[in-house]
Each structure stands twice: as structure tokens, then as C-alpha cells.
Amino acid sequence: MSTNTKTLQAFQAYIHSTAHGVAKPHLAVAGDRRSSRPRRTALVVEFRDEVYAGLKVVMEEAGIIVKRAIDGLAIASTLNCTVPDLILINEDSPYGSGWLITYKVRLARYNGPVWLYGPRPPRYQISRNFCGVDVIIEYGGVLSRLLSDVEKRTRQQLDEAEDLSATMDTDCVESRNVPRSAKPSF
């Protein structure tokens, strides 16, 4: 089944699960529970239902628990309850710049990876370092390109994290005391 077909089916199921097309807050859980790797979580900051549905499908297929935030308030409440392993932010949100959202997330002392995606390449490279963006995904406004890129990066990060976790003695090291560069990146 192609990614576009899966995305369409996921979007249709998502619309049916909402009242009149208005999103209800929920926690999406799916994936293969038989996997030996620990369950990872991701917070997707996206206001468009069809883009969120596509990202959700791609990430859940990799065994990631996906949560959604539409605006800054939702991000803050999510970070108060749980710390995701990855935050994926839309650069062009009507509720605020993705760059500003990233900066605020870093001010809240989130140390995990932040991926920022947008239809155009970033104009200011200095913003990447200043705001703390780990990955910038430029997808040209084509949803299938975004989904393909996120799927590739997600699987790569999960494989790298699994390899790193296998070599670390986790009983001897507390994650708070390990420098960010030594932790699994996702």
C-alpha cells in the first residue's frame, strides 16, 4: 500500500473520529507492541488535519506514540505532563512562527531533538542555531515529500538510538548527567 493511500485512509478515519471535522484532543497510540525497542513519543505541532494525519501514520508505522498540539498552549500543557522524545513543528503555523515556538520550547528546558518543517528553505540560518532547531525539513509544499522525508529520518534516528542504547550501560548512567551529544538523539 502506498504512503498516499495510507495517508488518505488515515485522514478519512481521523475525520470520522471527530465531530463535524473539528479535532478532539486525543492521544494516538498504535504500532507493533511486539517490538523489542522502547516506545518513543513524538509531539507534532500541526494545525492542518490532513498533514497531521499523514505524519501520524508515518510515525506510528515506526512504532512511535504520536501526540498533537495545535498551538503554544497545547505544547505547554503537553510538556507539563510528559516529555516527548521528538518535537516536530510546522514552520508556518497561524498561531505563531515555528522558530518562535522552538525557542520557547528550548526556554522550557526541553533538550530532545526539534525538527522544523516548512514549504520553503529557511531564510535565516542564524535562527537555526539561536532557536535550537536540530533538523530543518524543506518539502516544497508537497505532502508526500514531507511524509517520505520524515519517515526516512525517523527510521534512521530510531536505528541510531537503538545502536547507541545497545552500547551504553544504562544502569550506571543517569540521563540527566549525560551530555546531550551522548544521549540517543531520538
Disulfide bonds with the S-S distance in Angstrom:
none
